[in-house]
Amino acid sequence: GAAPPSATGVMATVIPPTERSRAVAGVFGGMDAGNVVGLLVAPVLISTFGWPSVFWIFALLGFGWVAIWAVIGDEDLRHEEESRELELVQVHAAVELGEEDTLKEGGEVQELEEDEKVPWDLFLASPALWAV
């Protein structure tokens, strides 16, 4: 469906680059956890209250989630705007200093190594890669 690409687009525009991997893991892990919980809870709801109850209860949970984020999410977005302004200042400072090829890490500007190679042999030998 449209949820994964939409979630990725929102995270790319709202989440700071240093926090994106954690956000992506949380969102996509949450989707899987939601599927497991939904598949475990739905049969109980159907046998107790009938099949329409699944739609009503999950819809109410979704509206409750939206209401919670409507209240607390605004403060997070204001904080994000302040962080973006600071990030823009750092980027402009790097450009003015002629350091366009730098990488910001934890608020610091770090030179990139041109001769740094990707360790493909270690990457391809990783059991975690082959487990996927």
SEVEX-170165 format. One record per atom (N, C-alpha, C, O): x, y, z; atom name. Coordinates in nm, 4 decimals. Each point is the difference from the previous one (the first is absolute). Layout:
+----------+----------+----------+----+
:       px :       py :       pz :  a :
+----------+----------+----------+----+
:        X :        Y :        Z : CA :
...
+----------+----------+----------+----+
This chain:
+----------+----------+----------+----+
:       px :       py :       pz :  a :
+----------+----------+----------+----+
:   0.0799 :  -0.1178 :   0.0000 :  N :
:  -0.0799 :   0.1178 :   0.0000 : CA :
:   0.0852 :   0.1257 :   0.0000 :  C :
:   0.1193 :  -0.0025 :  -0.0302 :  O :
:  -0.1827 :   0.1092 :   0.0641 :  N :
:   0.0658 :   0.1311 :  -0.0027 : CA :
:   0.0667 :   0.0359 :   0.1324 :  C :
:   0.0736 :   0.0984 :   0.0065 :  O :
:  -0.0975 :  -0.1754 :   0.0984 :  N :
:   0.0536 :   0.0374 :   0.1321 : CA :
:   0.1530 :  -0.0015 :   0.0072 :  C :
:   0.0571 :   0.0978 :   0.0482 :  O :
:   0.0130 :  -0.2030 :  -0.0932 :  N :
:   0.1466 :   0.0026 :   0.0127 : CA :
:   0.0664 :   0.1147 :  -0.0764 :  C :
:   0.0858 :   0.0673 :   0.0572 :  O :
:  -0.1213 :  -0.0416 :  -0.1840 :  N :
:   0.0633 :   0.1135 :  -0.0668 : CA :
:  -0.0368 :   0.1338 :   0.0639 :  C :
:   0.0826 :   0.0911 :   0.0047 :  O :
:  -0.2042 :  -0.0789 :   0.0436 :  N :
:  -0.0414 :   0.1237 :   0.0661 : CA :
:   0.0768 :   0.0202 :   0.1291 :  C :
:   0.0447 :   0.1108 :   0.0298 :  O :
:  -0.0293 :  -0.2184 :   0.0472 :  N :
:   0.0749 :   0.0093 :   0.1257 : CA :
:   0.1452 :   0.0369 :  -0.0275 :  C :
:   0.0583 :   0.0811 :   0.0721 :  O :
:  -0.0001 :  -0.1397 :  -0.1752 :  N :
:   0.1379 :   0.0310 :  -0.0357 : CA :
:   0.0132 :   0.1457 :  -0.0411 :  C :
:   0.0970 :   0.0660 :   0.0374 :  O :
:  -0.1930 :  -0.0147 :  -0.1138 :  N :
:   0.0030 :   0.1400 :  -0.0410 : CA :
:  -0.0113 :   0.0957 :   0.1175 :  C :
:   0.0695 :   0.1016 :   0.0049 :  O :
:  -0.1560 :  -0.1335 :   0.0889 :  N :
:  -0.0148 :   0.0843 :   0.1190 : CA :
:   0.1284 :  -0.0011 :   0.0815 :  C :
:   0.0467 :   0.1045 :   0.0452 :  O :
:   0.0103 :  -0.2234 :  -0.0267 :  N :
:   0.1241 :  -0.0086 :   0.0778 : CA :
:   0.1146 :   0.0753 :  -0.0675 :  C :
:   0.0836 :   0.0594 :   0.0681 :  O :
:  -0.0794 :  -0.0613 :  -0.2004 :  N :
:   0.1075 :   0.0690 :  -0.0708 : CA :
:  -0.0100 :   0.1511 :   0.0154 :  C :
:   0.1016 :   0.0692 :  -0.0065 :  O :
:  -0.2215 :  -0.0172 :   0.0265 :  N :
:  -0.0158 :   0.1450 :   0.0111 : CA :
:  -0.0069 :   0.0497 :   0.1441 :  C :
:   0.0324 :   0.1158 :   0.0261 :  O :
:  -0.0737 :  -0.2003 :   0.0674 :  N :
:  -0.0217 :   0.0451 :   0.1372 : CA :
:   0.1123 :  -0.0424 :   0.0949 :  C :
:   0.0359 :   0.0755 :   0.0903 :  O :
:   0.0188 :  -0.1932 :  -0.1094 :  N :
:   0.0985 :  -0.0551 :   0.0932 : CA :
:   0.1403 :   0.0500 :  -0.0381 :  C :
:   0.0364 :  -0.0032 :  -0.1176 :  O :
:   0.0419 :   0.0489 :   0.2152 :  N :
:   0.1378 :   0.0405 :  -0.0293 : CA :
:   0.0811 :  -0.1183 :  -0.0526 :  C :
:  -0.0257 :  -0.1139 :   0.0391 :  O :
:   0.1224 :   0.1385 :  -0.1263 :  N :
:   0.0763 :  -0.1103 :  -0.0599 : CA :
:   0.0645 :  -0.0934 :   0.1019 :  C :
:   0.0111 :  -0.1201 :  -0.0248 :  O :
:   0.0313 :   0.1733 :   0.1385 :  N :
:   0.0660 :  -0.0850 :   0.0994 : CA :
:  -0.0975 :  -0.0929 :   0.0710 :  C :
:   0.0434 :  -0.0942 :   0.0663 :  O :
:  -0.1741 :   0.1177 :  -0.0780 :  N :
:  -0.1007 :  -0.0812 :   0.0683 : CA :
:  -0.0821 :  -0.0853 :  -0.0963 :  C :
:  -0.0864 :  -0.0760 :   0.0439 :  O :
:   0.1117 :   0.0871 :  -0.1748 :  N :
:  -0.0860 :  -0.0679 :  -0.0978 : CA :
:   0.0053 :  -0.1512 :   0.0086 :  C :
:  -0.1033 :  -0.0654 :  -0.0144 :  O :
:   0.2203 :   0.0078 :   0.0374 :  N :
:   0.0064 :  -0.1469 :   0.0038 : CA :
:  -0.0830 :  -0.0545 :   0.1154 :  C :
:  -0.0661 :  -0.1029 :  -0.0139 :  O :
:   0.0695 :   0.1713 :   0.1270 :  N :
:  -0.0803 :  -0.0422 :   0.1150 : CA :
:  -0.1493 :   0.0146 :  -0.0311 :  C :
:  -0.0800 :  -0.0858 :   0.0371 :  O :
:   0.0435 :   0.1933 :  -0.1044 :  N :
:  -0.1409 :   0.0219 :  -0.0336 : CA :
:  -0.0500 :  -0.1056 :  -0.0982 :  C :
:  -0.1096 :  -0.0536 :   0.0163 :  O :
:   0.1901 :   0.0240 :  -0.1181 :  N :
:  -0.0396 :  -0.1014 :  -0.0983 : CA :
:  -0.0154 :  -0.1358 :   0.0670 :  C :
:  -0.0963 :  -0.0718 :  -0.0269 :  O :
:   0.1904 :   0.0359 :   0.1140 :  N :
:  -0.0092 :  -0.1279 :   0.0711 : CA :
:  -0.1249 :  -0.0047 :   0.0867 :  C :
:  -0.0684 :  -0.1022 :   0.0052 :  O :
:   0.0384 :   0.2128 :   0.0632 :  N :
:  -0.1185 :   0.0035 :   0.0851 : CA :
:  -0.1295 :  -0.0103 :  -0.0786 :  C :
:  -0.0912 :  -0.0729 :   0.0390 :  O :
:   0.0830 :   0.1455 :  -0.1493 :  N :
:  -0.1236 :  -0.0002 :  -0.0795 : CA :
:  -0.0231 :  -0.1361 :  -0.0648 :  C :
:  -0.1087 :  -0.0567 :   0.0112 :  O :
:   0.2107 :   0.0041 :  -0.0788 :  N :
:  -0.0211 :  -0.1265 :  -0.0701 : CA :
:  -0.0060 :  -0.1182 :   0.0966 :  C :
:  -0.0696 :  -0.0977 :  -0.0276 :  O :
:   0.1409 :   0.1042 :   0.1402 :  N :
:  -0.0155 :  -0.1015 :   0.1035 : CA :
:  -0.1382 :   0.0069 :   0.0618 :  C :
:  -0.0599 :  -0.1029 :   0.0312 :  O :
:   0.0086 :   0.2249 :  -0.0134 :  N :
:  -0.1343 :   0.0184 :   0.0535 : CA :
:  -0.1073 :  -0.0547 :  -0.0923 :  C :
:  -0.1013 :  -0.0529 :   0.0458 :  O :
:   0.1240 :   0.0657 :  -0.1770 :  N :
:  -0.0967 :  -0.0564 :  -0.0951 : CA :
:  -0.0069 :  -0.1519 :   0.0147 :  C :
:  -0.1084 :  -0.0583 :  -0.0009 :  O :
:   0.2244 :  -0.0049 :   0.0145 :  N :
:   0.0009 :  -0.1452 :   0.0172 : CA :
:  -0.0634 :  -0.0399 :   0.1334 :  C :
:  -0.0776 :  -0.0954 :   0.0064 :  O :
:   0.1108 :   0.1686 :   0.0993 :  N :
:  -0.0588 :  -0.0297 :   0.1311 : CA :
:  -0.1515 :   0.0198 :  -0.0042 :  C :
:  -0.0739 :  -0.0778 :   0.0603 :  O :
:   0.0275 :   0.1799 :  -0.1299 :  N :
:  -0.1431 :   0.0239 :  -0.0138 : CA :
:  -0.0707 :  -0.1140 :  -0.0719 :  C :
:  -0.1120 :  -0.0368 :   0.0356 :  O :
:   0.1777 :  -0.0187 :  -0.1368 :  N :
:  -0.0583 :  -0.1149 :  -0.0703 : CA :
:  -0.0134 :  -0.1194 :   0.0932 :  C :
:  -0.1028 :  -0.0677 :   0.0004 :  O :
:   0.2061 :   0.0420 :   0.0785 :  N :
:  -0.0041 :  -0.1135 :   0.0922 : CA :
:  -0.1096 :   0.0198 :   0.1042 :  C :
:  -0.0797 :  -0.0905 :   0.0245 :  O :
:   0.0758 :   0.2087 :   0.0367 :  N :
:  -0.1014 :   0.0269 :   0.1028 : CA :
:  -0.1406 :  -0.0056 :  -0.0597 :  C :
:  -0.0916 :  -0.0569 :   0.0594 :  O :
:   0.0761 :   0.1165 :  -0.1772 :  N :
:  -0.1315 :  -0.0020 :  -0.0647 : CA :
:  -0.0480 :  -0.1401 :  -0.0306 :  C :
:  -0.1173 :  -0.0318 :   0.0192 :  O :
:   0.2086 :  -0.0528 :  -0.0673 :  N :
:  -0.0388 :  -0.1377 :  -0.0307 : CA :
:  -0.0288 :  -0.0818 :   0.1249 :  C :
:  -0.0752 :  -0.0973 :  -0.0056 :  O :
:   0.1338 :   0.1354 :   0.1173 :  N :
:  -0.0294 :  -0.0706 :   0.1253 : CA :
:  -0.1297 :   0.0494 :   0.0648 :  C :
:  -0.0725 :  -0.0781 :   0.0617 :  O :
:   0.0437 :   0.2070 :  -0.0758 :  N :
:  -0.1160 :   0.0600 :   0.0661 : CA :
:  -0.1283 :  -0.0175 :  -0.0816 :  C :
:  -0.1076 :  -0.0161 :   0.0575 :  O :
:   0.1175 :   0.0191 :  -0.1889 :  N :
:  -0.1195 :  -0.0050 :  -0.0854 : CA :
:  -0.0877 :  -0.1230 :   0.0248 :  C :
:  -0.1217 :   0.0156 :   0.0107 :  O :
:   0.1763 :  -0.1358 :  -0.0010 :  N :
:  -0.0893 :  -0.1153 :   0.0244 : CA :
:  -0.0768 :   0.0095 :   0.1318 :  C :
:  -0.1155 :  -0.0417 :   0.0088 :  O :
:   0.1807 :   0.0968 :   0.0932 :  N :
:  -0.0678 :   0.0146 :   0.1295 : CA :
:  -0.1154 :   0.0992 :  -0.0135 :  C :
:  -0.1094 :  -0.0244 :   0.0508 :  O :
:   0.1339 :   0.1357 :  -0.1191 :  N :
:  -0.1061 :   0.0996 :  -0.0194 : CA :
:  -0.1148 :  -0.0562 :  -0.0827 :  C :
:  -0.1168 :   0.0235 :   0.0311 :  O :
:   0.1499 :  -0.0979 :  -0.1362 :  N :
:  -0.1039 :  -0.0562 :  -0.0861 : CA :
:  -0.0857 :  -0.0997 :   0.0776 :  C :
:  -0.1226 :   0.0030 :  -0.0099 :  O :
:   0.1854 :  -0.0904 :   0.0863 :  N :
:  -0.0783 :  -0.1007 :   0.0728 : CA :
:  -0.0808 :   0.0609 :   0.1143 :  C :
:  -0.1041 :  -0.0536 :   0.0381 :  O :
:   0.1521 :   0.1665 :   0.0169 :  N :
:  -0.0697 :   0.0609 :   0.1133 : CA :
:  -0.1068 :   0.0994 :  -0.0451 :  C :
:  -0.1126 :  -0.0034 :   0.0497 :  O :
:   0.1472 :   0.0923 :  -0.1441 :  N :
:  -0.0897 :   0.1099 :  -0.0368 : CA :
:  -0.0484 :  -0.0047 :  -0.1444 :  C :
:  -0.0809 :   0.0845 :  -0.0384 :  O :
:   0.1258 :  -0.1778 :  -0.0422 :  N :
:  -0.0390 :  -0.0068 :  -0.1404 : CA :
:   0.1046 :   0.0677 :  -0.0888 :  C :
:   0.0834 :   0.0773 :   0.0471 :  O :
:  -0.0903 :  -0.1090 :  -0.1790 :  N :
:   0.1045 :   0.0483 :  -0.0900 : CA :
:   0.0058 :   0.1517 :  -0.0152 :  C :
:   0.1099 :   0.0515 :  -0.0205 :  O :
:  -0.2213 :   0.0254 :   0.0290 :  N :
:   0.0137 :   0.1456 :  -0.0151 : CA :
:   0.0816 :   0.0651 :   0.1131 :  C :
:   0.0538 :   0.1095 :  -0.0164 :  O :
:  -0.0457 :  -0.1786 :   0.1314 :  N :
:   0.0723 :   0.0592 :   0.1130 : CA :
:   0.1476 :   0.0225 :  -0.0318 :  C :
:   0.0606 :   0.0936 :   0.0522 :  O :
:  -0.0028 :  -0.1771 :  -0.1358 :  N :
:   0.1411 :   0.0160 :  -0.0358 : CA :
:   0.0202 :   0.1361 :  -0.0661 :  C :
:   0.0930 :   0.0729 :   0.0345 :  O :
:  -0.1783 :  -0.0395 :  -0.1278 :  N :
:   0.0132 :   0.1269 :  -0.0718 : CA :
:  -0.0236 :   0.1189 :   0.0931 :  C :
:   0.0731 :   0.0989 :  -0.0046 :  O :
:  -0.1759 :  -0.1094 :   0.0892 :  N :
:  -0.0306 :   0.1108 :   0.0905 : CA :
:   0.1100 :   0.0233 :   0.1028 :  C :
:   0.0408 :   0.1139 :   0.0227 :  O :
:   0.0063 :  -0.2194 :   0.0383 :  N :
:   0.1020 :   0.0152 :   0.1050 : CA :
:   0.1325 :   0.0468 :  -0.0580 :  C :
:   0.0646 :   0.0881 :   0.0568 :  O :
:  -0.0228 :  -0.1462 :  -0.1701 :  N :
:   0.1263 :   0.0451 :  -0.0600 : CA :
:  -0.0116 :   0.1431 :  -0.0515 :  C :
:   0.0974 :   0.0751 :   0.0046 :  O :
:  -0.2154 :  -0.0365 :  -0.0538 :  N :
:  -0.0192 :   0.1391 :  -0.0437 : CA :
:   0.0072 :   0.0948 :   0.1189 :  C :
:   0.0623 :   0.1059 :  -0.0087 :  O :
:  -0.1257 :  -0.1431 :   0.1199 :  N :
:   0.0064 :   0.0841 :   0.1197 : CA :
:   0.1439 :   0.0128 :   0.0518 :  C :
:   0.0421 :   0.1077 :   0.0423 :  O :
:   0.0321 :  -0.2179 :  -0.0461 :  N :
:   0.1414 :   0.0066 :   0.0398 : CA :
:   0.0783 :   0.0949 :  -0.0919 :  C :
:   0.0845 :   0.0764 :   0.0466 :  O :
:  -0.1128 :  -0.0817 :  -0.1752 :  N :
:   0.0672 :   0.0888 :  -0.0953 : CA :
:  -0.0344 :   0.1458 :   0.0238 :  C :
:   0.0884 :   0.0857 :  -0.0026 :  O :
:  -0.2162 :  -0.0563 :   0.0259 :  N :
:  -0.0395 :   0.1382 :   0.0292 : CA :
:   0.0599 :   0.0487 :   0.1316 :  C :
:   0.0383 :   0.1164 :   0.0120 :  O :
:  -0.0303 :  -0.2057 :   0.0865 :  N :
:   0.0640 :   0.0366 :   0.1268 : CA :
:   0.1472 :   0.0329 :  -0.0196 :  C :
:   0.0513 :   0.0952 :   0.0588 :  O :
:   0.0163 :  -0.1738 :  -0.1411 :  N :
:   0.1413 :   0.0244 :  -0.0303 : CA :
:   0.0176 :   0.1365 :  -0.0677 :  C :
:   0.0914 :   0.0753 :   0.0336 :  O :
:  -0.1776 :  -0.0452 :  -0.1269 :  N :
:   0.0069 :   0.1301 :  -0.0684 : CA :
:  -0.0254 :   0.1131 :   0.0985 :  C :
:   0.0681 :   0.1025 :  -0.0049 :  O :
:  -0.1653 :  -0.1197 :   0.0944 :  N :
:  -0.0303 :   0.1055 :   0.0980 : CA :
:   0.1183 :   0.0251 :   0.0926 :  C :
:   0.0316 :   0.1148 :   0.0313 :  O :
:   0.0337 :  -0.2225 :   0.0126 :  N :
:   0.1171 :   0.0165 :   0.0871 : CA :
:   0.1091 :   0.0765 :  -0.0721 :  C :
:   0.0582 :   0.0925 :   0.0566 :  O :
:  -0.0294 :  -0.1294 :  -0.1811 :  N :
:   0.1081 :   0.0678 :  -0.0735 : CA :
:  -0.0381 :   0.1407 :  -0.0426 :  C :
:   0.0873 :   0.0842 :  -0.0212 :  O :
:  -0.2162 :  -0.0579 :   0.0084 :  N :
:  -0.0424 :   0.1369 :  -0.0305 : CA :
:   0.0327 :   0.0932 :   0.1154 :  C :
:   0.0280 :   0.1181 :  -0.0206 :  O :
:  -0.0316 :  -0.1717 :   0.1425 :  N :
:   0.0286 :   0.0803 :   0.1186 : CA :
:   0.1499 :   0.0104 :   0.0255 :  C :
:   0.0521 :   0.1101 :   0.0180 :  O :
:   0.0182 :  -0.2239 :  -0.0163 :  N :
:   0.1424 :   0.0044 :   0.0360 : CA :
:   0.0922 :   0.0177 :  -0.1198 :  C :
:   0.1156 :   0.0386 :   0.0174 :  O :
:  -0.1628 :  -0.0653 :  -0.1372 :  N :
:   0.0849 :   0.0094 :  -0.1186 : CA :
:   0.0356 :   0.1418 :  -0.0377 :  C :
:   0.1051 :   0.0219 :  -0.0601 :  O :
:  -0.1883 :   0.0754 :   0.0929 :  N :
:   0.0264 :   0.1391 :  -0.0365 : CA :
:   0.1277 :   0.0506 :   0.0653 :  C :
:   0.0787 :   0.0704 :  -0.0634 :  O :
:  -0.0578 :  -0.1056 :   0.1891 :  N :
:   0.1214 :   0.0421 :   0.0713 : CA :
:   0.1235 :  -0.0615 :  -0.0646 :  C :
:   0.1034 :   0.0657 :  -0.0120 :  O :
:  -0.1140 :  -0.1917 :  -0.0296 :  N :
:   0.1119 :  -0.0656 :  -0.0663 : CA :
:   0.0347 :   0.0702 :  -0.1307 :  C :
:   0.1176 :   0.0145 :  -0.0332 :  O :
:  -0.2190 :   0.0290 :  -0.0411 :  N :
:   0.0263 :   0.0682 :  -0.1264 : CA :
:   0.0650 :   0.1361 :   0.0225 :  C :
:   0.0854 :   0.0411 :  -0.0786 :  O :
:  -0.1247 :   0.0294 :   0.1850 :  N :
:   0.0649 :   0.1282 :   0.0294 : CA :
:   0.1469 :  -0.0211 :   0.0321 :  C :
:   0.0853 :   0.0771 :  -0.0439 :  O :
:  -0.0555 :  -0.1815 :   0.1205 :  N :
:   0.1387 :  -0.0324 :   0.0315 : CA :
:   0.0761 :  -0.0364 :  -0.1275 :  C :
:   0.1169 :   0.0354 :  -0.0155 :  O :
:  -0.1838 :  -0.1060 :  -0.0752 :  N :
:   0.0623 :  -0.0388 :  -0.1266 : CA :
:   0.0335 :   0.1226 :  -0.0841 :  C :
:   0.1055 :   0.0043 :  -0.0634 :  O :
:  -0.1937 :   0.0954 :   0.0620 :  N :
:   0.0280 :   0.1220 :  -0.0761 : CA :
:   0.1241 :   0.0705 :   0.0536 :  C :
:   0.0808 :   0.0513 :  -0.0775 :  O :
:  -0.0654 :  -0.0484 :   0.2104 :  N :
:   0.1199 :   0.0605 :   0.0595 : CA :
:   0.1244 :  -0.0792 :  -0.0393 :  C :
:   0.1040 :   0.0588 :  -0.0295 :  O :
:  -0.1137 :  -0.1913 :   0.0290 :  N :
:   0.1137 :  -0.0842 :  -0.0374 : CA :
:   0.0368 :   0.0211 :  -0.1458 :  C :
:   0.1182 :   0.0031 :  -0.0343 :  O :
:  -0.2180 :   0.0115 :  -0.0518 :  N :
:   0.0273 :   0.0228 :  -0.1427 : CA :
:   0.0702 :   0.1340 :  -0.0215 :  C :
:   0.0900 :   0.0106 :  -0.0834 :  O :
:  -0.1311 :   0.0911 :   0.1583 :  N :
:   0.0664 :   0.1302 :  -0.0130 : CA :
:   0.1471 :  -0.0110 :   0.0393 :  C :
:   0.0862 :   0.0562 :  -0.0676 :  O :
:  -0.0567 :  -0.1274 :   0.1754 :  N :
:   0.1380 :  -0.0197 :   0.0427 : CA :
:   0.0778 :  -0.0785 :  -0.1053 :  C :
:   0.1150 :   0.0322 :  -0.0297 :  O :
:  -0.1778 :  -0.1344 :  -0.0262 :  N :
:   0.0647 :  -0.0796 :  -0.1037 : CA :
:   0.0310 :   0.0847 :  -0.1227 :  C :
:   0.1079 :  -0.0121 :  -0.0579 :  O :
:  -0.2013 :   0.0977 :   0.0179 :  N :
:   0.0237 :   0.0876 :  -0.1147 : CA :
:   0.1157 :   0.0959 :   0.0257 :  C :
:   0.0795 :   0.0271 :  -0.0900 :  O :
:  -0.0700 :   0.0240 :   0.2113 :  N :
:   0.1112 :   0.0891 :   0.0343 : CA :
:   0.1323 :  -0.0748 :  -0.0145 :  C :
:   0.0968 :   0.0544 :  -0.0530 :  O :
:  -0.0926 :  -0.1788 :   0.1000 :  N :
:   0.1222 :  -0.0782 :  -0.0100 : CA :
:   0.0356 :  -0.0300 :  -0.1456 :  C :
:   0.1171 :   0.0056 :  -0.0373 :  O :
:  -0.2158 :  -0.0370 :  -0.0441 :  N :
:   0.0253 :  -0.0279 :  -0.1415 : CA :
:   0.0512 :   0.1249 :  -0.0697 :  C :
:   0.0967 :  -0.0069 :  -0.0758 :  O :
:  -0.1607 :   0.1220 :   0.1006 :  N :
:   0.0447 :   0.1245 :  -0.0627 : CA :
:   0.1411 :   0.0365 :   0.0442 :  C :
:   0.0787 :   0.0510 :  -0.0798 :  O :
:  -0.0459 :  -0.0767 :   0.2068 :  N :
:   0.1352 :   0.0286 :   0.0485 : CA :
:   0.1021 :  -0.0873 :  -0.0715 :  C :
:   0.1076 :   0.0473 :  -0.0364 :  O :
:  -0.1408 :  -0.1746 :   0.0161 :  N :
:   0.0916 :  -0.0901 :  -0.0702 : CA :
:   0.0192 :   0.0437 :  -0.1444 :  C :
:   0.1114 :  -0.0067 :  -0.0520 :  O :
:  -0.2184 :   0.0514 :  -0.0141 :  N :
:   0.0100 :   0.0453 :  -0.1389 : CA :
:   0.0841 :   0.1263 :  -0.0089 :  C :
:   0.0830 :   0.0134 :  -0.0899 :  O :
:  -0.1040 :   0.0786 :   0.1822 :  N :
:   0.0773 :   0.1248 :  -0.0007 : CA :
:   0.1487 :  -0.0265 :   0.0227 :  C :
:   0.0846 :   0.0735 :  -0.0509 :  O :
:  -0.0522 :  -0.1784 :   0.1273 :  N :
:   0.1396 :  -0.0330 :   0.0260 : CA :
:   0.0596 :  -0.0858 :  -0.1121 :  C :
:   0.1165 :  -0.0389 :   0.0065 :  O :
:  -0.1970 :   0.0097 :  -0.1091 :  N :
:   0.0493 :  -0.0812 :  -0.1102 : CA :
:   0.0090 :  -0.1471 :   0.0344 :  C :
:   0.0793 :  -0.0727 :  -0.0597 :  O :
:  -0.1585 :   0.0282 :   0.1541 :  N :
:   0.0034 :  -0.1398 :   0.0440 : CA :
:  -0.1280 :  -0.0713 :  -0.0415 :  C :
:  -0.0671 :  -0.0625 :   0.0820 :  O :
:   0.0340 :   0.0729 :  -0.2121 :  N :
:  -0.1242 :  -0.0617 :  -0.0467 : CA :
:   0.0038 :  -0.1512 :   0.0107 :  C :
:  -0.1046 :  -0.0646 :   0.0074 :  O :
:   0.2260 :   0.0068 :  -0.0065 :  N :
:   0.0114 :  -0.1448 :   0.0037 : CA :
:   0.0215 :  -0.0522 :   0.1418 :  C :
:   0.0773 :  -0.0932 :   0.0221 :  O :
:  -0.1465 :   0.1544 :   0.0733 :  N :
:   0.0117 :  -0.0429 :   0.1388 : CA :
:  -0.1261 :  -0.0698 :   0.0437 :  C :
:  -0.1058 :   0.0139 :  -0.0614 :  O :
:   0.1186 :  -0.0879 :   0.1667 :  N :
:  -0.1133 :  -0.0735 :   0.0550 : CA :
:  -0.0214 :   0.0445 :   0.1427 :  C :
:   0.0930 :   0.0008 :   0.0808 :  O :
:  -0.2168 :   0.0365 :  -0.0498 :  N :
:  -0.0302 :   0.0434 :   0.1358 : CA :
:  -0.0325 :  -0.1227 :   0.0842 :  C :
:  -0.0872 :  -0.0795 :  -0.0352 :  O :
:   0.1574 :   0.0652 :   0.1453 :  N :
:  -0.0216 :  -0.1148 :   0.0874 : CA :
:  -0.0127 :   0.0500 :   0.1430 :  C :
:   0.0979 :   0.0476 :   0.0575 :  O :
:  -0.2163 :  -0.0576 :   0.0005 :  N :
:  -0.0198 :   0.0436 :   0.1374 : CA :
:   0.0228 :   0.1487 :   0.0188 :  C :
:   0.0457 :   0.0423 :   0.1062 :  O :
:  -0.0768 :   0.0386 :  -0.2078 :  N :
:   0.0167 :   0.1442 :   0.0115 : CA :
:   0.1393 :   0.0473 :  -0.0370 :  C :
:   0.0244 :   0.1205 :  -0.0058 :  O :
:   0.0680 :  -0.2132 :  -0.0195 :  N :
:   0.1347 :   0.0391 :  -0.0385 : CA :
:   0.0181 :  -0.0218 :  -0.1494 :  C :
:  -0.0643 :  -0.0864 :  -0.0596 :  O :
:   0.1519 :   0.1650 :   0.0003 :  N :
:   0.0299 :  -0.0150 :  -0.1412 : CA :
:   0.1275 :  -0.0813 :  -0.0108 :  C :
:   0.1022 :   0.0335 :   0.0600 :  O :
:  -0.1096 :  -0.1419 :  -0.1380 :  N :
:   0.1122 :  -0.0922 :  -0.0095 : CA :
:   0.0387 :  -0.0150 :  -0.1467 :  C :
:  -0.0869 :  -0.0144 :  -0.0860 :  O :
:   0.2175 :   0.0178 :   0.0571 :  N :
:   0.0487 :  -0.0181 :  -0.1366 : CA :
:  -0.0239 :  -0.1440 :  -0.0442 :  C :
:   0.0153 :  -0.0929 :   0.0792 :  O :
:  -0.0523 :   0.0747 :  -0.2045 :  N :
:  -0.0148 :  -0.1338 :  -0.0548 : CA :
:   0.1338 :  -0.0473 :  -0.0551 :  C :
:   0.0759 :   0.0769 :  -0.0591 :  O :
:  -0.0495 :  -0.2037 :   0.0797 :  N :
:   0.1218 :  -0.0590 :  -0.0546 : CA :
:  -0.0286 :  -0.0448 :  -0.1427 :  C :
:  -0.0930 :  -0.0774 :  -0.0226 :  O :
:   0.1721 :   0.1252 :  -0.0748 :  N :
:  -0.0224 :  -0.0380 :  -0.1395 : CA :
:   0.0443 :  -0.1428 :  -0.0268 :  C :
:  -0.0607 :  -0.0687 :  -0.0822 :  O :
:   0.1653 :   0.0227 :   0.1500 :  N :
:   0.0520 :  -0.1333 :  -0.0262 : CA :
:  -0.0643 :  -0.1076 :   0.0875 :  C :
:   0.0437 :  -0.1151 :  -0.0019 :  O :
:  -0.1470 :   0.1513 :   0.0784 :  N :
:  -0.0669 :  -0.0963 :   0.0862 : CA :
:  -0.0844 :  -0.0935 :  -0.0858 :  C :
:  -0.0870 :   0.0446 :  -0.0749 :  O :
:   0.1130 :  -0.1730 :   0.0862 :  N :
:  -0.0677 :  -0.1010 :  -0.0812 : CA :
:  -0.1075 :  -0.0706 :   0.0819 :  C :
:   0.0110 :  -0.0116 :   0.1220 :  O :
:  -0.1135 :  -0.0347 :  -0.1894 :  N :
:  -0.1052 :  -0.0783 :   0.0641 : CA :
:   0.0516 :  -0.1424 :   0.0168 :  C :
:   0.0474 :  -0.0595 :  -0.0967 :  O :
:  -0.0558 :   0.0030 :   0.2186 :  N :
:   0.0497 :  -0.1368 :   0.0229 : CA :
:  -0.1009 :  -0.1045 :  -0.0484 :  C :
:  -0.0673 :  -0.0647 :   0.0803 :  O :
:   0.0579 :   0.0495 :  -0.2121 :  N :
:  -0.0994 :  -0.0899 :  -0.0588 : CA :
:   0.0179 :  -0.1439 :   0.0471 :  C :
:  -0.0987 :  -0.0707 :   0.0205 :  O :
:   0.2233 :   0.0261 :  -0.0029 :  N :
:   0.0226 :  -0.1387 :   0.0409 : CA :
:  -0.0593 :  -0.0266 :   0.1389 :  C :
:  -0.0601 :  -0.1050 :   0.0226 :  O :
:   0.0769 :   0.1999 :   0.0703 :  N :
:  -0.0593 :  -0.0157 :   0.1329 : CA :
:  -0.1518 :   0.0091 :  -0.0063 :  C :
:  -0.0711 :  -0.0730 :   0.0691 :  O :
:   0.0231 :   0.1633 :  -0.1526 :  N :
:  -0.1444 :   0.0185 :  -0.0148 : CA :
:  -0.0653 :  -0.1270 :  -0.0541 :  C :
:  -0.0998 :  -0.0471 :   0.0545 :  O :
:   0.1563 :  -0.0078 :  -0.1616 :  N :
:  -0.0579 :  -0.1179 :  -0.0626 : CA :
:   0.0180 :  -0.1260 :   0.0843 :  C :
:  -0.0749 :  -0.0961 :  -0.0175 :  O :
:   0.1726 :   0.0942 :   0.1087 :  N :
:   0.0213 :  -0.1157 :   0.0870 : CA :
:  -0.0829 :   0.0067 :   0.1280 :  C :
:   0.0050 :  -0.0921 :   0.0816 :  O :
:  -0.0797 :   0.1980 :  -0.0636 :  N :
:  -0.0778 :   0.0192 :   0.1222 : CA :
:  -0.1182 :  -0.0977 :   0.0052 :  C :
:  -0.0789 :  -0.0073 :  -0.0942 :  O :
:   0.0670 :  -0.0680 :   0.2051 :  N :
:  -0.1150 :  -0.0900 :   0.0150 : CA :
:  -0.1323 :   0.0770 :   0.0045 :  C :
:  -0.1035 :  -0.0513 :  -0.0423 :  O :
:   0.1074 :   0.1740 :   0.0936 :  N :
:  -0.1243 :   0.0792 :   0.0065 : CA :
:  -0.0526 :   0.0294 :  -0.1398 :  C :
:  -0.1212 :  -0.0007 :  -0.0215 :  O :
:   0.2099 :   0.0263 :  -0.0732 :  N :
:  -0.0426 :   0.0266 :  -0.1378 : CA :
:  -0.0690 :  -0.1224 :  -0.0579 :  C :
:  -0.1064 :   0.0116 :  -0.0609 :  O :
:   0.1658 :  -0.1284 :   0.0795 :  N :
:  -0.0547 :  -0.1208 :  -0.0587 : CA :
:  -0.1237 :  -0.0490 :   0.0736 :  C :
:  -0.0770 :  -0.0784 :  -0.0554 :  O :
:   0.0562 :   0.1226 :   0.1790 :  N :
:  -0.1210 :  -0.0355 :   0.0733 : CA :
:  -0.1229 :   0.0694 :  -0.0580 :  C :
:  -0.1120 :  -0.0502 :   0.0087 :  O :
:   0.1363 :   0.1673 :  -0.0682 :  N :
:  -0.1100 :   0.0756 :  -0.0591 : CA :
:  -0.0422 :  -0.0692 :  -0.1264 :  C :
:  -0.0919 :   0.0458 :  -0.0678 :  O :
+----------+----------+----------+----+
